[in-house]
């Protein structure tokens, strides 16, 4: 389960958090639970980073997920998730222990 911002005017879900709805520009926004189910659209693997703290976590898989609720996310990927596969995005620690989103194969 993840939390996404939803527009109370048009019901559009969005990520990351914004001050206005990206669809209708309303400022009536709230956080709502989302199952996090979707499909992996694209995948890439980082082998180098300009950030010294990330060197220990490389290689690192990242991807774009199209959630069934309508939002698109860029998040970390669990091992062997390929484009086109159904995934579930979960909140949890990233490779450095900070809170982040990771897509897992369903």
PyMOL commands that set and color helices and strands:
alter all, ss='L'
color gray80, all
select helices_A, chain A and resi 52-57
alter helices_A, ss='H'
color red, helices_A
select strands_A, chain A and resi 2-7+13-14+29-34+37-46+60-67+72-77+86-93+99-105
alter strands_A, ss='S'
color yellow, strands_A
deselect
rebuild
show_as cartoon
